[in-house]
Amino acid sequence: MNEQEPVVPVPSSATAATPTPSPVALAMQGVAPIVEPDEIPAKIALTTGRFNHVAVRMGVPDQRAVCDAARIDLKRDEAVLVETDHGIALGQVLCACAARRDGPPCHIVRAANADDLRAASHNRVRAREAFRFCNERIRAHQLPMKLVGVDIAHAGTRAVFHFASADRIDFRVLVKDLAARFHTRIEMRQIGVRDAARHTGGIGSCGRQLCCATWLQSFIPISIRMAKDQNLALNNQKLSGVCGRLRCCLDYEEQNYEEQKRLLPKLGKRVITPQGEGRVKDVNVLKQRVRVELADGTYSDFDVQEVSRPGNVQQQPREKVAAPVQAGEAPVQEGPGEPGKKRRKRRRRHKKGRTNSGQSPPPATTPSTPTPAAAP
């Protein structure tokens, strides 16, 4: 007889026609889980080496972590308790995955029960209250800082206040007010504008949720050179994201553009085309086409296979002709132990480099020859 799957209790207020949000979604602050491929089973049997690690959504800012399940039978979208560097945290199982190679994974303590979900709901209420009270005290003390979010530990023993500010802030008085109100350990953490956008979330110019708030694990340096390589209009409003910095998606296709751009000639270079010689004025990296200005001033588009550089024509190497030997002279032959012509040139270049760098070459030593005695 097959074992029956555990039934998740449904609140009494729910009806069969109108589905209610799961307790896990409520515990994770309403964040929807990542949709995984259909071939991933609903129940993950962690009894083999392939499925002994799972990906767990930890919420902002940890986003997603690889955890060791230690042969615990788990289901997708199930709430679990994970042991992290900052204590026990509540997570949500996404899918089975391979083990990490860059470091030790987190450990799953156990599956979350009803008490853990009630504690997570209570911590959410305390976080909203702490956010309102902290904003009031910030305005009262006139501190130049912007409160971004509040995270309450699962055990309720620590509260982390994330804020953004351009300068260093002396918030000792603020910490005293918060500790006196909530009777727990208070931690103030200053973050940048990118992390502030990750905590707040939002919709990007593409119409989707922000990458940093959904799946992006870490931020990478973005430069304006990436926009130039992709032939984008250098408009700050179009290239900037919600955080006011350059959009992270500029790096997604940068490697592809770099690889394809190596196959194209550079702008301003002379090339040979089927219609004659000209100079490159524009390139299309994705289509691999080149716009060339011909000698008569007209412009034409060619595929990259139709153009060639003038220096690509290889010249035939010249044959070495031996110097004529005069009568009575033996031909000079260089043995393996004798210094050849290349070695003498290398010595002369070395002496010339030392002279140009300000160091005088050592004086040449000549063997002293005895002077002949004068005849009487």
Secondary structure as a PSIPRED ss2 file (coil, helix, strand):
# PSIPRED VFORMAT (PSIPRED V4.0)

   1 M C   1.000  0.000  0.000
   2 N C   1.000  0.000  0.000
   3 E C   1.000  0.000  0.000
   4 Q C   1.000  0.000  0.000
   5 E C   1.000  0.000  0.000
   6 P C   1.000  0.000  0.000
   7 V C   1.000  0.000  0.000
   8 V C   1.000  0.000  0.000
   9 P C   1.000  0.000  0.000
  10 V C   1.000  0.000  0.000
  11 P C   1.000  0.000  0.000
  12 S C   1.000  0.000  0.000
  13 S C   1.000  0.000  0.000
  14 A C   1.000  0.000  0.000
  15 T C   1.000  0.000  0.000
  16 A C   1.000  0.000  0.000
  17 A C   1.000  0.000  0.000
  18 T C   1.000  0.000  0.000
  19 P C   1.000  0.000  0.000
  20 T C   1.000  0.000  0.000
  21 P C   1.000  0.000  0.000
  22 S C   1.000  0.000  0.000
  23 P H   0.000  1.000  0.000
  24 V H   0.000  1.000  0.000
  25 A H   0.000  1.000  0.000
  26 L H   0.000  1.000  0.000
  27 A H   0.000  1.000  0.000
  28 M C   1.000  0.000  0.000
  29 Q C   1.000  0.000  0.000
  30 G C   1.000  0.000  0.000
  31 V C   1.000  0.000  0.000
  32 A C   1.000  0.000  0.000
  33 P C   1.000  0.000  0.000
  34 I C   1.000  0.000  0.000
  35 V C   1.000  0.000  0.000
  36 E C   1.000  0.000  0.000
  37 P C   1.000  0.000  0.000
  38 D C   1.000  0.000  0.000
  39 E C   1.000  0.000  0.000
  40 I C   1.000  0.000  0.000
  41 P C   1.000  0.000  0.000
  42 A C   1.000  0.000  0.000
  43 K E   0.000  0.000  1.000
  44 I E   0.000  0.000  1.000
  45 A C   1.000  0.000  0.000
  46 L C   1.000  0.000  0.000
  47 T C   1.000  0.000  0.000
  48 T C   1.000  0.000  0.000
  49 G C   1.000  0.000  0.000
  50 R C   1.000  0.000  0.000
  51 F C   1.000  0.000  0.000
  52 N C   1.000  0.000  0.000
  53 H E   0.000  0.000  1.000
  54 V E   0.000  0.000  1.000
  55 A E   0.000  0.000  1.000
  56 V E   0.000  0.000  1.000
  57 R E   0.000  0.000  1.000
  58 M E   0.000  0.000  1.000
  59 G E   0.000  0.000  1.000
  60 V C   1.000  0.000  0.000
  61 P C   1.000  0.000  0.000
  62 D C   1.000  0.000  0.000
  63 Q E   0.000  0.000  1.000
  64 R E   0.000  0.000  1.000
  65 A E   0.000  0.000  1.000
  66 V E   0.000  0.000  1.000
  67 C E   0.000  0.000  1.000
  68 D E   0.000  0.000  1.000
  69 A C   1.000  0.000  0.000
  70 A C   1.000  0.000  0.000
  71 R C   1.000  0.000  0.000
  72 I C   1.000  0.000  0.000
  73 D C   1.000  0.000  0.000
  74 L E   0.000  0.000  1.000
  75 K E   0.000  0.000  1.000
  76 R C   1.000  0.000  0.000
  77 D C   1.000  0.000  0.000
  78 E C   1.000  0.000  0.000
  79 A E   0.000  0.000  1.000
  80 V E   0.000  0.000  1.000
  81 L E   0.000  0.000  1.000
  82 V E   0.000  0.000  1.000
  83 E E   0.000  0.000  1.000
  84 T E   0.000  0.000  1.000
  85 D C   1.000  0.000  0.000
  86 H C   1.000  0.000  0.000
  87 G E   0.000  0.000  1.000
  88 I E   0.000  0.000  1.000
  89 A E   0.000  0.000  1.000
  90 L E   0.000  0.000  1.000
  91 G E   0.000  0.000  1.000
  92 Q E   0.000  0.000  1.000
  93 V E   0.000  0.000  1.000
  94 L E   0.000  0.000  1.000
  95 C E   0.000  0.000  1.000
  96 A E   0.000  0.000  1.000
  97 C E   0.000  0.000  1.000
  98 A C   1.000  0.000  0.000
  99 A C   1.000  0.000  0.000
 100 R C   1.000  0.000  0.000
 101 R C   1.000  0.000  0.000
 102 D C   1.000  0.000  0.000
 103 G C   1.000  0.000  0.000
 104 P C   1.000  0.000  0.000
 105 P C   1.000  0.000  0.000
 106 C E   0.000  0.000  1.000
 107 H E   0.000  0.000  1.000
 108 I E   0.000  0.000  1.000
 109 V E   0.000  0.000  1.000
 110 R E   0.000  0.000  1.000
 111 A E   0.000  0.000  1.000
 112 A C   1.000  0.000  0.000
 113 N C   1.000  0.000  0.000
 114 A H   0.000  1.000  0.000
 115 D H   0.000  1.000  0.000
 116 D H   0.000  1.000  0.000
 117 L H   0.000  1.000  0.000
 118 R H   0.000  1.000  0.000
 119 A H   0.000  1.000  0.000
 120 A H   0.000  1.000  0.000
 121 S H   0.000  1.000  0.000
 122 H H   0.000  1.000  0.000
 123 N H   0.000  1.000  0.000
 124 R H   0.000  1.000  0.000
 125 V H   0.000  1.000  0.000
 126 R H   0.000  1.000  0.000
 127 A H   0.000  1.000  0.000
 128 R H   0.000  1.000  0.000
 129 E H   0.000  1.000  0.000
 130 A H   0.000  1.000  0.000
 131 F H   0.000  1.000  0.000
 132 R H   0.000  1.000  0.000
 133 F H   0.000  1.000  0.000
 134 C H   0.000  1.000  0.000
 135 N H   0.000  1.000  0.000
 136 E H   0.000  1.000  0.000
 137 R H   0.000  1.000  0.000
 138 I H   0.000  1.000  0.000
 139 R H   0.000  1.000  0.000
 140 A H   0.000  1.000  0.000
 141 H H   0.000  1.000  0.000
 142 Q C   1.000  0.000  0.000
 143 L C   1.000  0.000  0.000
 144 P C   1.000  0.000  0.000
 145 M C   1.000  0.000  0.000
 146 K E   0.000  0.000  1.000
 147 L E   0.000  0.000  1.000
 148 V E   0.000  0.000  1.000
 149 G E   0.000  0.000  1.000
 150 V E   0.000  0.000  1.000
 151 D E   0.000  0.000  1.000
 152 I E   0.000  0.000  1.000
 153 A C   1.000  0.000  0.000
 154 H C   1.000  0.000  0.000
 155 A C   1.000  0.000  0.000
 156 G C   1.000  0.000  0.000
 157 T C   1.000  0.000  0.000
 158 R E   0.000  0.000  1.000
 159 A E   0.000  0.000  1.000
 160 V E   0.000  0.000  1.000
 161 F E   0.000  0.000  1.000
 162 H E   0.000  0.000  1.000
 163 F E   0.000  0.000  1.000
 164 A E   0.000  0.000  1.000
 165 S C   1.000  0.000  0.000
 166 A C   1.000  0.000  0.000
 167 D C   1.000  0.000  0.000
 168 R C   1.000  0.000  0.000
 169 I C   1.000  0.000  0.000
 170 D C   1.000  0.000  0.000
 171 F C   1.000  0.000  0.000
 172 R H   0.000  1.000  0.000
 173 V H   0.000  1.000  0.000
 174 L H   0.000  1.000  0.000
 175 V H   0.000  1.000  0.000
 176 K H   0.000  1.000  0.000
 177 D H   0.000  1.000  0.000
 178 L H   0.000  1.000  0.000
 179 A H   0.000  1.000  0.000
 180 A H   0.000  1.000  0.000
 181 R H   0.000  1.000  0.000
 182 F H   0.000  1.000  0.000
 183 H C   1.000  0.000  0.000
 184 T C   1.000  0.000  0.000
 185 R E   0.000  0.000  1.000
 186 I E   0.000  0.000  1.000
 187 E E   0.000  0.000  1.000
 188 M E   0.000  0.000  1.000
 189 R E   0.000  0.000  1.000
 190 Q E   0.000  0.000  1.000
 191 I E   0.000  0.000  1.000
 192 G C   1.000  0.000  0.000
 193 V H   0.000  1.000  0.000
 194 R H   0.000  1.000  0.000
 195 D H   0.000  1.000  0.000
 196 A H   0.000  1.000  0.000
 197 A H   0.000  1.000  0.000
 198 R H   0.000  1.000  0.000
 199 H H   0.000  1.000  0.000
 200 T H   0.000  1.000  0.000
 201 G C   1.000  0.000  0.000
 202 G C   1.000  0.000  0.000
 203 I E   0.000  0.000  1.000
 204 G C   1.000  0.000  0.000
 205 S C   1.000  0.000  0.000
 206 C C   1.000  0.000  0.000
 207 G C   1.000  0.000  0.000
 208 R C   1.000  0.000  0.000
 209 Q E   0.000  0.000  1.000
 210 L C   1.000  0.000  0.000
 211 C H   0.000  1.000  0.000
 212 C H   0.000  1.000  0.000
 213 A H   0.000  1.000  0.000
 214 T C   1.000  0.000  0.000
 215 W C   1.000  0.000  0.000
 216 L C   1.000  0.000  0.000
 217 Q C   1.000  0.000  0.000
 218 S C   1.000  0.000  0.000
 219 F C   1.000  0.000  0.000
 220 I C   1.000  0.000  0.000
 221 P C   1.000  0.000  0.000
 222 I C   1.000  0.000  0.000
 223 S C   1.000  0.000  0.000
 224 I H   0.000  1.000  0.000
 225 R H   0.000  1.000  0.000
 226 M H   0.000  1.000  0.000
 227 A H   0.000  1.000  0.000
 228 K H   0.000  1.000  0.000
 229 D H   0.000  1.000  0.000
 230 Q C   1.000  0.000  0.000
 231 N C   1.000  0.000  0.000
 232 L C   1.000  0.000  0.000
 233 A C   1.000  0.000  0.000
 234 L C   1.000  0.000  0.000
 235 N C   1.000  0.000  0.000
 236 N H   0.000  1.000  0.000
 237 Q H   0.000  1.000  0.000
 238 K H   0.000  1.000  0.000
 239 L H   0.000  1.000  0.000
 240 S E   0.000  0.000  1.000
 241 G C   1.000  0.000  0.000
 242 V C   1.000  0.000  0.000
 243 C C   1.000  0.000  0.000
 244 G C   1.000  0.000  0.000
 245 R C   1.000  0.000  0.000
 246 L E   0.000  0.000  1.000
 247 R C   1.000  0.000  0.000
 248 C H   0.000  1.000  0.000
 249 C H   0.000  1.000  0.000
 250 L H   0.000  1.000  0.000
 251 D H   0.000  1.000  0.000
 252 Y C   1.000  0.000  0.000
 253 E C   1.000  0.000  0.000
 254 E H   0.000  1.000  0.000
 255 Q H   0.000  1.000  0.000
 256 N H   0.000  1.000  0.000
 257 Y H   0.000  1.000  0.000
 258 E H   0.000  1.000  0.000
 259 E H   0.000  1.000  0.000
 260 Q H   0.000  1.000  0.000
 261 K H   0.000  1.000  0.000
 262 R C   1.000  0.000  0.000
 263 L C   1.000  0.000  0.000
 264 L C   1.000  0.000  0.000
 265 P C   1.000  0.000  0.000
 266 K C   1.000  0.000  0.000
 267 L C   1.000  0.000  0.000
 268 G C   1.000  0.000  0.000
 269 K C   1.000  0.000  0.000
 270 R E   0.000  0.000  1.000
 271 V E   0.000  0.000  1.000
 272 I E   0.000  0.000  1.000
 273 T E   0.000  0.000  1.000
 274 P C   1.000  0.000  0.000
 275 Q C   1.000  0.000  0.000
 276 G E   0.000  0.000  1.000
 277 E E   0.000  0.000  1.000
 278 G E   0.000  0.000  1.000
 279 R E   0.000  0.000  1.000
 280 V E   0.000  0.000  1.000
 281 K E   0.000  0.000  1.000
 282 D E   0.000  0.000  1.000
 283 V E   0.000  0.000  1.000
 284 N E   0.000  0.000  1.000
 285 V C   1.000  0.000  0.000
 286 L C   1.000  0.000  0.000
 287 K C   1.000  0.000  0.000
 288 Q C   1.000  0.000  0.000
 289 R E   0.000  0.000  1.000
 290 V E   0.000  0.000  1.000
 291 R E   0.000  0.000  1.000
 292 V E   0.000  0.000  1.000
 293 E E   0.000  0.000  1.000
 294 L E   0.000  0.000  1.000
 295 A C   1.000  0.000  0.000
 296 D C   1.000  0.000  0.000
 297 G C   1.000  0.000  0.000
 298 T C   1.000  0.000  0.000
 299 Y E   0.000  0.000  1.000
 300 S E   0.000  0.000  1.000
 301 D E   0.000  0.000  1.000
 302 F E   0.000  0.000  1.000
 303 D E   0.000  0.000  1.000
 304 V H   0.000  1.000  0.000
 305 Q H   0.000  1.000  0.000
 306 E H   0.000  1.000  0.000
 307 V C   1.000  0.000  0.000
 308 S E   0.000  0.000  1.000
 309 R C   1.000  0.000  0.000
 310 P H   0.000  1.000  0.000
 311 G H   0.000  1.000  0.000
 312 N H   0.000  1.000  0.000
 313 V C   1.000  0.000  0.000
 314 Q C   1.000  0.000  0.000
 315 Q C   1.000  0.000  0.000
 316 Q C   1.000  0.000  0.000
 317 P C   1.000  0.000  0.000
 318 R C   1.000  0.000  0.000
 319 E C   1.000  0.000  0.000
 320 K C   1.000  0.000  0.000
 321 V C   1.000  0.000  0.000
 322 A C   1.000  0.000  0.000
 323 A C   1.000  0.000  0.000
 324 P C   1.000  0.000  0.000
 325 V C   1.000  0.000  0.000
 326 Q C   1.000  0.000  0.000
 327 A C   1.000  0.000  0.000
 328 G C   1.000  0.000  0.000
 329 E C   1.000  0.000  0.000
 330 A C   1.000  0.000  0.000
 331 P C   1.000  0.000  0.000
 332 V C   1.000  0.000  0.000
 333 Q C   1.000  0.000  0.000
 334 E C   1.000  0.000  0.000
 335 G C   1.000  0.000  0.000
 336 P C   1.000  0.000  0.000
 337 G C   1.000  0.000  0.000
 338 E C   1.000  0.000  0.000
 339 P C   1.000  0.000  0.000
 340 G C   1.000  0.000  0.000
 341 K H   0.000  1.000  0.000
 342 K H   0.000  1.000  0.000
 343 R H   0.000  1.000  0.000
 344 R H   0.000  1.000  0.000
 345 K H   0.000  1.000  0.000
 346 R H   0.000  1.000  0.000
 347 R H   0.000  1.000  0.000
 348 R H   0.000  1.000  0.000
 349 R H   0.000  1.000  0.000
 350 H H   0.000  1.000  0.000
 351 K H   0.000  1.000  0.000
 352 K H   0.000  1.000  0.000
 353 G H   0.000  1.000  0.000
 354 R H   0.000  1.000  0.000
 355 T H   0.000  1.000  0.000
 356 N H   0.000  1.000  0.000
 357 S C   1.000  0.000  0.000
 358 G C   1.000  0.000  0.000
 359 Q C   1.000  0.000  0.000
 360 S C   1.000  0.000  0.000
 361 P C   1.000  0.000  0.000
 362 P C   1.000  0.000  0.000
 363 P C   1.000  0.000  0.000
 364 A C   1.000  0.000  0.000
 365 T C   1.000  0.000  0.000
 366 T C   1.000  0.000  0.000
 367 P C   1.000  0.000  0.000
 368 S C   1.000  0.000  0.000
 369 T C   1.000  0.000  0.000
 370 P C   1.000  0.000  0.000
 371 T C   1.000  0.000  0.000
 372 P C   1.000  0.000  0.000
 373 A C   1.000  0.000  0.000
 374 A C   1.000  0.000  0.000
 375 A C   1.000  0.000  0.000
 376 P C   1.000  0.000  0.000
